[in-house]
C-alpha cells in the first residue's frame, strides 16, 4: 500500500498545520481497513466464527 499522508493532504487541496495529524490518522486507518478486507477475503469462512 503506497498511500501517504502527503497524498491525502494534496487530494484535499491542503490542510491547516494544526490538522495535518488527521491525514496521518486517515492514512493509517485506510491501510488497516484494506489489510483487514484482504485478509477476510482470503479466508471468508473464518469471519463467521470470529465473534
Buried (B, 14 or more C-beta within 10 A) or exposed (E): EEEEBEEBBEEEEEBEEEEBEBBEEBBEEEEEEEEEEEEEEEEEEEEEEEE
